[in-house]
Amino acid sequence: MKDRHLEEKPACSVKSAPVPAEVGCPGCGTALEMWSDETDIICTSCGCIVQNERRSAN
């Protein structure tokens, strides 16, 4: 008998924890921290909107 909690689940049902990544502002080059679940952030130096390319592609 197979344990229920060990059964394979579809990829869409698996949730992953957000992870941080360092990105550079396209406006001024400042290094910023963006979390994987964020779609965009505002640069603290110049106010430019920085989009999360990985998130936008999905």
PDB file of N, CA, C and O in Angstrom:
ATOM      1  N   MET A   1       0.840  -1.186   0.000  1.00  0.00           N
ATOM      2  CA  MET A   1       0.000   0.000   0.000  1.00  0.00           C
ATOM      3  C   MET A   1       0.884   1.249   0.000  1.00  0.00           C
ATOM      4  O   MET A   1       1.879   1.327   0.721  1.00  0.00           O
ATOM      5  N   LYS A   2       0.506   2.191  -0.803  1.00  0.00           N
ATOM      6  CA  LYS A   2       1.268   3.422  -0.947  1.00  0.00           C
ATOM      7  C   LYS A   2       0.747   4.487   0.021  1.00  0.00           C
ATOM      8  O   LYS A   2      -0.463   4.667   0.155  1.00  0.00           O
ATOM      9  N   ASP A   3       1.660   5.191   0.695  1.00  0.00           N
ATOM     10  CA  ASP A   3       1.252   6.272   1.588  1.00  0.00           C
ATOM     11  C   ASP A   3       0.658   7.413   0.767  1.00  0.00           C
ATOM     12  O   ASP A   3       1.194   7.773  -0.281  1.00  0.00           O
ATOM     13  N   ARG A   4      -0.446   7.979   1.241  1.00  0.00           N
ATOM     14  CA  ARG A   4      -1.096   9.076   0.513  1.00  0.00           C
ATOM     15  C   ARG A   4      -0.187  10.300   0.384  1.00  0.00           C
ATOM     16  O   ARG A   4      -0.159  10.944  -0.664  1.00  0.00           O
ATOM     17  N   HIS A   5       0.547  10.617   1.433  1.00  0.00           N
ATOM     18  CA  HIS A   5       1.387  11.815   1.382  1.00  0.00           C
ATOM     19  C   HIS A   5       2.596  11.641   0.471  1.00  0.00           C
ATOM     20  O   HIS A   5       3.269  12.619   0.148  1.00  0.00           O
ATOM     21  N   LEU A   6       2.877  10.425   0.058  1.00  0.00           N
ATOM     22  CA  LEU A   6       3.999  10.174  -0.845  1.00  0.00           C
ATOM     23  C   LEU A   6       3.582  10.072  -2.304  1.00  0.00           C
ATOM     24  O   LEU A   6       4.430   9.966  -3.191  1.00  0.00           O
ATOM     25  N   GLU A   7       2.275  10.105  -2.553  1.00  0.00           N
ATOM     26  CA  GLU A   7       1.802  10.017  -3.937  1.00  0.00           C
ATOM     27  C   GLU A   7       2.297  11.218  -4.731  1.00  0.00           C
ATOM     28  O   GLU A   7       2.403  12.330  -4.214  1.00  0.00           O
ATOM     29  N   GLU A   8       2.590  10.967  -5.984  1.00  0.00           N
ATOM     30  CA  GLU A   8       3.064  12.032  -6.849  1.00  0.00           C
ATOM     31  C   GLU A   8       1.930  13.001  -7.142  1.00  0.00           C
ATOM     32  O   GLU A   8       0.798  12.580  -7.383  1.00  0.00           O
ATOM     33  N   LYS A   9       2.224  14.293  -7.123  1.00  0.00           N
ATOM     34  CA  LYS A   9       1.228  15.331  -7.374  1.00  0.00           C
ATOM     35  C   LYS A   9       1.604  16.076  -8.642  1.00  0.00           C
ATOM     36  O   LYS A   9       2.784  16.174  -8.979  1.00  0.00           O
ATOM     37  N   PRO A  10       0.610  16.602  -9.348  1.00  0.00           N
ATOM     38  CA  PRO A  10       0.918  17.402 -10.538  1.00  0.00           C
ATOM     39  C   PRO A  10       1.735  18.637 -10.160  1.00  0.00           C
ATOM     40  O   PRO A  10       1.584  19.167  -9.059  1.00  0.00           O
ATOM     41  N   ALA A  11       2.580  19.085 -11.045  1.00  0.00           N
ATOM     42  CA  ALA A  11       3.459  20.221 -10.770  1.00  0.00           C
ATOM     43  C   ALA A  11       2.683  21.466 -10.367  1.00  0.00           C
ATOM     44  O   ALA A  11       3.168  22.250  -9.552  1.00  0.00           O
ATOM     45  N   CYS A  12       1.508  21.663 -10.909  1.00  0.00           N
ATOM     46  CA  CYS A  12       0.739  22.860 -10.597  1.00  0.00           C
ATOM     47  C   CYS A  12       0.227  22.860  -9.162  1.00  0.00           C
ATOM     48  O   CYS A  12      -0.142  23.919  -8.654  1.00  0.00           O
ATOM     49  N   SER A  13       0.191  21.720  -8.499  1.00  0.00           N
ATOM     50  CA  SER A  13      -0.296  21.675  -7.126  1.00  0.00           C
ATOM     51  C   SER A  13       0.816  21.844  -6.104  1.00  0.00           C
ATOM     52  O   SER A  13       0.550  21.945  -4.906  1.00  0.00           O
ATOM     53  N   VAL A  14       2.051  21.874  -6.563  1.00  0.00           N
ATOM     54  CA  VAL A  14       3.187  22.022  -5.656  1.00  0.00           C
ATOM     55  C   VAL A  14       3.519  23.504  -5.533  1.00  0.00           C
ATOM     56  O   VAL A  14       3.771  24.175  -6.534  1.00  0.00           O
ATOM     57  N   LYS A  15       3.519  24.005  -4.311  1.00  0.00           N
ATOM     58  CA  LYS A  15       3.836  25.415  -4.088  1.00  0.00           C
ATOM     59  C   LYS A  15       5.264  25.515  -3.574  1.00  0.00           C
ATOM     60  O   LYS A  15       5.691  24.743  -2.716  1.00  0.00           O
ATOM     61  N   SER A  16       5.982  26.471  -4.113  1.00  0.00           N
ATOM     62  CA  SER A  16       7.349  26.667  -3.651  1.00  0.00           C
ATOM     63  C   SER A  16       7.433  27.995  -2.904  1.00  0.00           C
ATOM     64  O   SER A  16       6.665  28.922  -3.162  1.00  0.00           O
ATOM     65  N   ALA A  17       8.351  28.062  -2.004  1.00  0.00           N
ATOM     66  CA  ALA A  17       8.556  29.295  -1.244  1.00  0.00           C
ATOM     67  C   ALA A  17       9.275  30.317  -2.117  1.00  0.00           C
ATOM     68  O   ALA A  17      10.165  29.954  -2.886  1.00  0.00           O
ATOM     69  N   PRO A  18       8.901  31.584  -2.008  1.00  0.00           N
ATOM     70  CA  PRO A  18       9.588  32.627  -2.775  1.00  0.00           C
ATOM     71  C   PRO A  18      11.066  32.702  -2.378  1.00  0.00           C
ATOM     72  O   PRO A  18      11.429  32.472  -1.224  1.00  0.00           O
ATOM     73  N   VAL A  19      11.892  33.027  -3.349  1.00  0.00           N
ATOM     74  CA  VAL A  19      13.328  33.173  -3.099  1.00  0.00           C
ATOM     75  C   VAL A  19      13.794  34.541  -3.607  1.00  0.00           C
ATOM     76  O   VAL A  19      13.266  35.051  -4.595  1.00  0.00           O
ATOM     77  N   PRO A  20      14.779  35.131  -2.933  1.00  0.00           N
ATOM     78  CA  PRO A  20      15.282  36.430  -3.377  1.00  0.00           C
ATOM     79  C   PRO A  20      16.315  36.288  -4.488  1.00  0.00           C
ATOM     80  O   PRO A  20      17.004  35.274  -4.591  1.00  0.00           O
ATOM     81  N   ALA A  21      16.406  37.314  -5.307  1.00  0.00           N
ATOM     82  CA  ALA A  21      17.433  37.376  -6.350  1.00  0.00           C
ATOM     83  C   ALA A  21      17.899  38.819  -6.460  1.00  0.00           C
ATOM     84  O   ALA A  21      17.118  39.750  -6.262  1.00  0.00           O
ATOM     85  N   GLU A  22      19.157  38.996  -6.774  1.00  0.00           N
ATOM     86  CA  GLU A  22      19.677  40.344  -6.977  1.00  0.00           C
ATOM     87  C   GLU A  22      19.487  40.723  -8.442  1.00  0.00           C
ATOM     88  O   GLU A  22      19.885  39.980  -9.339  1.00  0.00           O
ATOM     89  N   VAL A  23      18.876  41.884  -8.676  1.00  0.00           N
ATOM     90  CA  VAL A  23      18.669  42.385 -10.031  1.00  0.00           C
ATOM     91  C   VAL A  23      19.230  43.795 -10.105  1.00  0.00           C
ATOM     92  O   VAL A  23      19.303  44.501  -9.100  1.00  0.00           O
ATOM     93  N   GLY A  24      19.619  44.191 -11.291  1.00  0.00           N
ATOM     94  CA  GLY A  24      20.127  45.540 -11.495  1.00  0.00           C
ATOM     95  C   GLY A  24      19.054  46.430 -12.084  1.00  0.00           C
ATOM     96  O   GLY A  24      18.321  46.014 -12.980  1.00  0.00           O
ATOM     97  N   CYS A  25      18.956  47.646 -11.590  1.00  0.00           N
ATOM     98  CA  CYS A  25      18.000  48.612 -12.126  1.00  0.00           C
ATOM     99  C   CYS A  25      18.423  48.988 -13.544  1.00  0.00           C
ATOM    100  O   CYS A  25      19.582  49.336 -13.768  1.00  0.00           O
ATOM    101  N   PRO A  26      17.493  48.922 -14.512  1.00  0.00           N
ATOM    102  CA  PRO A  26      17.850  49.297 -15.883  1.00  0.00           C
ATOM    103  C   PRO A  26      18.089  50.802 -16.036  1.00  0.00           C
ATOM    104  O   PRO A  26      18.718  51.240 -16.999  1.00  0.00           O
ATOM    105  N   GLY A  27      17.590  51.580 -15.089  1.00  0.00           N
ATOM    106  CA  GLY A  27      17.753  53.033 -15.170  1.00  0.00           C
ATOM    107  C   GLY A  27      19.091  53.533 -14.640  1.00  0.00           C
ATOM    108  O   GLY A  27      19.757  54.342 -15.286  1.00  0.00           O
ATOM    109  N   CYS A  28      19.490  53.039 -13.438  1.00  0.00           N
ATOM    110  CA  CYS A  28      20.700  53.574 -12.816  1.00  0.00           C
ATOM    111  C   CYS A  28      21.730  52.510 -12.454  1.00  0.00           C
ATOM    112  O   CYS A  28      22.852  52.849 -12.077  1.00  0.00           O
ATOM    113  N   GLY A  29      21.369  51.221 -12.563  1.00  0.00           N
ATOM    114  CA  GLY A  29      22.313  50.149 -12.277  1.00  0.00           C
ATOM    115  C   GLY A  29      22.405  49.729 -10.822  1.00  0.00           C
ATOM    116  O   GLY A  29      23.201  48.852 -10.488  1.00  0.00           O
ATOM    117  N   THR A  30      21.611  50.332  -9.948  1.00  0.00           N
ATOM    118  CA  THR A  30      21.636  49.973  -8.534  1.00  0.00           C
ATOM    119  C   THR A  30      21.236  48.513  -8.352  1.00  0.00           C
ATOM    120  O   THR A  30      20.297  48.039  -8.991  1.00  0.00           O
ATOM    121  N   ALA A  31      21.949  47.803  -7.482  1.00  0.00           N
ATOM    122  CA  ALA A  31      21.613  46.411  -7.173  1.00  0.00           C
ATOM    123  C   ALA A  31      20.406  46.399  -6.239  1.00  0.00           C
ATOM    124  O   ALA A  31      20.401  47.070  -5.206  1.00  0.00           O
ATOM    125  N   LEU A  32      19.391  45.635  -6.609  1.00  0.00           N
ATOM    126  CA  LEU A  32      18.163  45.555  -5.833  1.00  0.00           C
ATOM    127  C   LEU A  32      17.832  44.104  -5.534  1.00  0.00           C
ATOM    128  O   LEU A  32      18.238  43.204  -6.270  1.00  0.00           O
ATOM    129  N   GLU A  33      17.092  43.874  -4.452  1.00  0.00           N
ATOM    130  CA  GLU A  33      16.634  42.529  -4.118  1.00  0.00           C
ATOM    131  C   GLU A  33      15.188  42.390  -4.575  1.00  0.00           C
ATOM    132  O   GLU A  33      14.327  43.187  -4.200  1.00  0.00           O
ATOM    133  N   MET A  34      14.927  41.358  -5.399  1.00  0.00           N
ATOM    134  CA  MET A  34      13.573  41.080  -5.869  1.00  0.00           C
ATOM    135  C   MET A  34      13.236  39.645  -5.534  1.00  0.00           C
ATOM    136  O   MET A  34      14.023  38.737  -5.802  1.00  0.00           O
ATOM    137  N   TRP A  35      12.071  39.436  -4.949  1.00  0.00           N
ATOM    138  CA  TRP A  35      11.617  38.101  -4.603  1.00  0.00           C
ATOM    139  C   TRP A  35      10.927  37.461  -5.800  1.00  0.00           C
ATOM    140  O   TRP A  35      10.307  38.156  -6.605  1.00  0.00           O
ATOM    141  N   SER A  36      11.030  36.150  -5.920  1.00  0.00           N
ATOM    142  CA  SER A  36      10.509  35.429  -7.084  1.00  0.00           C
ATOM    143  C   SER A  36       9.000  35.565  -7.257  1.00  0.00           C
ATOM    144  O   SER A  36       8.494  35.356  -8.359  1.00  0.00           O
ATOM    145  N   ASP A  37       8.266  35.912  -6.197  1.00  0.00           N
ATOM    146  CA  ASP A  37       6.815  36.054  -6.328  1.00  0.00           C
ATOM    147  C   ASP A  37       6.384  37.487  -6.645  1.00  0.00           C
ATOM    148  O   ASP A  37       5.189  37.760  -6.752  1.00  0.00           O
ATOM    149  N   GLU A  38       7.343  38.402  -6.795  1.00  0.00           N
ATOM    150  CA  GLU A  38       7.036  39.794  -7.134  1.00  0.00           C
ATOM    151  C   GLU A  38       7.030  39.968  -8.648  1.00  0.00           C
ATOM    152  O   GLU A  38       7.858  39.386  -9.349  1.00  0.00           O
ATOM    153  N   THR A  39       6.098  40.766  -9.147  1.00  0.00           N
ATOM    154  CA  THR A  39       6.053  41.027 -10.586  1.00  0.00           C
ATOM    155  C   THR A  39       6.924  42.217 -10.948  1.00  0.00           C
ATOM    156  O   THR A  39       7.518  42.245 -12.026  1.00  0.00           O
ATOM    157  N   ASP A  40       7.008  43.204 -10.057  1.00  0.00           N
ATOM    158  CA  ASP A  40       7.894  44.339 -10.272  1.00  0.00           C
ATOM    159  C   ASP A  40       8.172  45.036  -8.946  1.00  0.00           C
ATOM    160  O   ASP A  40       7.452  44.854  -7.964  1.00  0.00           O
ATOM    161  N   ILE A  41       9.234  45.838  -8.943  1.00  0.00           N
ATOM    162  CA  ILE A  41       9.596  46.636  -7.781  1.00  0.00           C
ATOM    163  C   ILE A  41       9.999  48.019  -8.274  1.00  0.00           C
ATOM    164  O   ILE A  41      10.244  48.219  -9.464  1.00  0.00           O
ATOM    165  N   ILE A  42      10.066  48.961  -7.359  1.00  0.00           N
ATOM    166  CA  ILE A  42      10.491  50.319  -7.695  1.00  0.00           C
ATOM    167  C   ILE A  42      11.891  50.533  -7.134  1.00  0.00           C
ATOM    168  O   ILE A  42      12.150  50.266  -5.961  1.00  0.00           O
ATOM    169  N   CYS A  43      12.783  51.014  -7.980  1.00  0.00           N
ATOM    170  CA  CYS A  43      14.163  51.269  -7.566  1.00  0.00           C
ATOM    171  C   CYS A  43      14.176  52.331  -6.474  1.00  0.00           C
ATOM    172  O   CYS A  43      13.551  53.383  -6.609  1.00  0.00           O
ATOM    173  N   THR A  44      14.888  52.047  -5.400  1.00  0.00           N
ATOM    174  CA  THR A  44      14.970  52.980  -4.277  1.00  0.00           C
ATOM    175  C   THR A  44      15.869  54.179  -4.581  1.00  0.00           C
ATOM    176  O   THR A  44      15.825  55.180  -3.866  1.00  0.00           O
ATOM    177  N   SER A  45      16.682  54.085  -5.634  1.00  0.00           N
ATOM    178  CA  SER A  45      17.578  55.191  -5.979  1.00  0.00           C
ATOM    179  C   SER A  45      16.986  56.166  -6.985  1.00  0.00           C
ATOM    180  O   SER A  45      17.088  57.381  -6.817  1.00  0.00           O
ATOM    181  N   CYS A  46      16.358  55.622  -8.044  1.00  0.00           N
ATOM    182  CA  CYS A  46      15.891  56.508  -9.114  1.00  0.00           C
ATOM    183  C   CYS A  46      14.386  56.440  -9.381  1.00  0.00           C
ATOM    184  O   CYS A  46      13.862  57.247 -10.149  1.00  0.00           O
ATOM    185  N   GLY A  47      13.682  55.485  -8.755  1.00  0.00           N
ATOM    186  CA  GLY A  47      12.236  55.396  -8.930  1.00  0.00           C
ATOM    187  C   GLY A  47      11.796  54.620 -10.159  1.00  0.00           C
ATOM    188  O   GLY A  47      10.601  54.533 -10.444  1.00  0.00           O
ATOM    189  N   CYS A  48      12.739  54.060 -10.884  1.00  0.00           N
ATOM    190  CA  CYS A  48      12.429  53.277 -12.085  1.00  0.00           C
ATOM    191  C   CYS A  48      11.697  51.983 -11.688  1.00  0.00           C
ATOM    192  O   CYS A  48      12.003  51.391 -10.653  1.00  0.00           O
ATOM    193  N   ILE A  49      10.738  51.551 -12.504  1.00  0.00           N
ATOM    194  CA  ILE A  49      10.049  50.288 -12.268  1.00  0.00           C
ATOM    195  C   ILE A  49      10.881  49.166 -12.870  1.00  0.00           C
ATOM    196  O   ILE A  49      11.210  49.191 -14.056  1.00  0.00           O
ATOM    197  N   VAL A  50      11.222  48.171 -12.034  1.00  0.00           N
ATOM    198  CA  VAL A  50      12.038  47.041 -12.468  1.00  0.00           C
ATOM    199  C   VAL A  50      11.119  45.815 -12.516  1.00  0.00           C
ATOM    200  O   VAL A  50      10.555  45.422 -11.495  1.00  0.00           O
ATOM    201  N   GLN A  51      10.969  45.216 -13.696  1.00  0.00           N
ATOM    202  CA  GLN A  51      10.084  44.067 -13.852  1.00  0.00           C
ATOM    203  C   GLN A  51      10.840  42.766 -13.624  1.00  0.00           C
ATOM    204  O   GLN A  51      12.017  42.638 -13.961  1.00  0.00           O
ATOM    205  N   ASN A  52      10.129  41.803 -13.042  1.00  0.00           N
ATOM    206  CA  ASN A  52      10.681  40.483 -12.824  1.00  0.00           C
ATOM    207  C   ASN A  52      10.529  39.694 -14.129  1.00  0.00           C
ATOM    208  O   ASN A  52       9.442  39.209 -14.440  1.00  0.00           O
ATOM    209  N   GLU A  53      11.609  39.570 -14.882  1.00  0.00           N
ATOM    210  CA  GLU A  53      11.580  38.925 -16.190  1.00  0.00           C
ATOM    211  C   GLU A  53      11.112  37.469 -16.095  1.00  0.00           C
ATOM    212  O   GLU A  53      10.367  37.011 -16.962  1.00  0.00           O
ATOM    213  N   ARG A  54      11.527  36.744 -15.073  1.00  0.00           N
ATOM    214  CA  ARG A  54      11.113  35.352 -14.925  1.00  0.00           C
ATOM    215  C   ARG A  54       9.616  35.248 -14.690  1.00  0.00           C
ATOM    216  O   ARG A  54       8.955  34.379 -15.259  1.00  0.00           O
ATOM    217  N   ARG A  55       9.082  36.120 -13.863  1.00  0.00           N
ATOM    218  CA  ARG A  55       7.658  36.095 -13.541  1.00  0.00           C
ATOM    219  C   ARG A  55       6.828  36.584 -14.719  1.00  0.00           C
ATOM    220  O   ARG A  55       5.753  36.040 -14.975  1.00  0.00           O
ATOM    221  N   SER A  56       7.297  37.593 -15.441  1.00  0.00           N
ATOM    222  CA  SER A  56       6.571  38.156 -16.574  1.00  0.00           C
ATOM    223  C   SER A  56       6.447  37.165 -17.727  1.00  0.00           C
ATOM    224  O   SER A  56       5.474  37.203 -18.481  1.00  0.00           O
ATOM    225  N   ALA A  57       7.441  36.268 -17.866  1.00  0.00           N
ATOM    226  CA  ALA A  57       7.447  35.309 -18.961  1.00  0.00           C
ATOM    227  C   ALA A  57       6.406  34.204 -18.764  1.00  0.00           C
ATOM    228  O   ALA A  57       6.011  33.554 -19.732  1.00  0.00           O
ATOM    229  N   ASN A  58       5.961  33.985 -17.532  1.00  0.00           N
ATOM    230  CA  ASN A  58       4.993  32.905 -17.246  1.00  0.00           C
ATOM    231  C   ASN A  58       3.609  33.326 -17.494  1.00  0.00           C
ATOM    232  O   ASN A  58       2.682  32.539 -17.303  1.00  0.00           O
TER     233      ASN A  58
END
